[in-house]
Amino acid sequence: MKKILLVSSLLMLPVIQAMAESPATHPTPATLTVAQLLDLCASTTVADAASKGDVLGWPRMTDAQTKSWRTSFLRFNGGSVSVVGWKRPQAAGETLLSFWIATGPNAHRACTYTATDTSGLLDALTSQLGKPDSLDTNEVSTSAHWQDGQRETSFTQVKAGSALINVSYRN
C-alpha cells in the first residue's frame, strides 16, 4: 500500500507543476481543515467527494489539468480511474486537493492534499488520527504514517516547504 501512496503521490507532480504555472484568477477561498480533508477522503464515490470539495469554493481542476496525471496513472495501474480535483490560489503558492477511485490490479480510492501553508498541519493530523505509527524527522524532511483498518494516511514535508498528505483506502 505504501508503494501505491508513493507512486500515486509522485504521479500528481505534473498536476502540481501545471497548477503552479497557471495564473491565479480567483479570490482566495476558505482554508481546508484536517477534519474536512479526512471526511472528503472517506468518500466512497467521486460524486460524493465532488460535493464535499465544491463546498470549499476552490476552482475545480479541468480535464486538461489532470490529463498528464491520469495518463501516467493509467499506465501504472492498468485499470480505469475517475478523478476530481481543486486548486486554491494564494499568494504563497497554490494548494491542491484531488480525489480518485481506481480499478484494476491496485484498486483503491485515495486523495492527495498539497499545501504551502503547513503550520500546524502535522499536529492537526495527530489530533485527528492519534500518534503516528511511524514518524521520521531529520534535517531534510518530516514524514509520518498512520494505518487504521483500511485507511492509510501519510504526511511528508521537505524542510520548511510544502507538505503532501495522502489518504488511501484499499477496495
PELIN-V778455 format. One record per residue. SS is DSSP state (~ for helix, > for strand, _ for the rest). NEAR is the number of other C-alpha atoms within 10 Angstrom. D_LAST is the distance of its C-alpha to the last C-alpha in whole Angstrom. Layout:
<<SS | NEAR | D_LAST> <SS | NEAR | D_LAST>>
This chain:
<<_ | 13 | 11> <~ | 12 | 15> <~ | 8 | 16> <~ | 17 | 13> <~ | 20 | 14> <~ | 12 | 18> <~ | 15 | 17> <~ | 21 | 15> <~ | 19 | 18> <~ | 14 | 21> <~ | 18 | 20> <_ | 21 | 21> <~ | 13 | 24> <~ | 16 | 26> <~ | 22 | 25> <~ | 20 | 26> <~ | 11 | 29> <~ | 13 | 30> <~ | 22 | 29> <~ | 16 | 32> <~ | 10 | 34> <_ | 11 | 34> <_ | 8 | 37> <_ | 17 | 36> <_ | 8 | 37> <_ | 12 | 36> <_ | 12 | 37> <_ | 15 | 35> <_ | 15 | 32> <_ | 11 | 31> <_ | 13 | 29> <_ | 16 | 26> <_ | 12 | 25> <~ | 18 | 23> <~ | 14 | 22> <~ | 14 | 22> <~ | 19 | 19> <~ | 16 | 17> <~ | 13 | 17> <~ | 24 | 16> <~ | 28 | 13> <_ | 19 | 12> <_ | 21 | 12> <_ | 15 | 10> <_ | 15 | 12> <~ | 17 | 14> <~ | 12 | 17> <~ | 13 | 16> <~ | 22 | 16> <~ | 19 | 19> <~ | 12 | 21> <~ | 16 | 21> <~ | 25 | 21> <~ | 13 | 24> <_ | 10 | 26> <_ | 15 | 27> <_ | 16 | 29> <_ | 23 | 28> <> | 19 | 29> <> | 18 | 26> <_ | 18 | 25> <_ | 11 | 26> <~ | 12 | 25> <~ | 11 | 27> <~ | 18 | 26> <~ | 20 | 23> <~ | 13 | 24> <~ | 16 | 24> <~ | 21 | 21> <~ | 21 | 19> <~ | 12 | 21> <~ | 15 | 21> <~ | 20 | 17> <~ | 15 | 17> <~ | 11 | 19> <~ | 15 | 17> <~ | 18 | 14> <_ | 14 | 15> <_ | 14 | 13> <_ | 14 | 14> <> | 18 | 13> <> | 13 | 14> <> | 21 | 16> <> | 20 | 18> <> | 25 | 20> <> | 22 | 24> <> | 23 | 27> <> | 24 | 29> <_ | 22 | 32> <_ | 15 | 35> <_ | 8 | 38> <_ | 9 | 36> <_ | 15 | 33> <_ | 22 | 30> <> | 23 | 27> <> | 24 | 24> <> | 27 | 21> <> | 25 | 18> <> | 26 | 14> <> | 22 | 12> <> | 21 | 9> <> | 21 | 9> <_ | 16 | 9> <_ | 12 | 10> <_ | 10 | 11> <_ | 15 | 9> <_ | 18 | 6> <> | 17 | 5> <> | 25 | 7> <> | 28 | 10> <> | 28 | 14> <> | 24 | 17> <> | 23 | 20> <> | 23 | 24> <> | 22 | 27> <_ | 18 | 30> <_ | 17 | 31> <_ | 14 | 30> <_ | 11 | 32> <_ | 9 | 31> <~ | 16 | 27> <~ | 20 | 26> <~ | 13 | 28> <~ | 14 | 27> <~ | 23 | 23> <~ | 15 | 25> <~ | 12 | 26> <~ | 12 | 23> <~ | 16 | 21> <_ | 11 | 24> <_ | 14 | 25> <_ | 18 | 23> <_ | 11 | 22> <> | 11 | 24> <> | 14 | 26> <> | 11 | 28> <> | 13 | 31> <_ | 9 | 34> <_ | 7 | 36> <_ | 9 | 34> <> | 14 | 30> <> | 17 | 28> <> | 19 | 25> <> | 20 | 23> <> | 19 | 19> <> | 20 | 18> <> | 15 | 15> <> | 10 | 14> <_ | 8 | 12> <_ | 9 | 8> <> | 16 | 10> <> | 18 | 12> <> | 24 | 15> <> | 22 | 18> <> | 22 | 21> <> | 20 | 24> <> | 21 | 27> <> | 15 | 30> <_ | 13 | 34> <_ | 13 | 34> <_ | 12 | 32> <_ | 16 | 29> <> | 23 | 26> <> | 20 | 22> <> | 24 | 20> <> | 23 | 16> <> | 24 | 13> <> | 26 | 10> <> | 21 | 6> <> | 15 | 4> <_ | 12 | 0>>
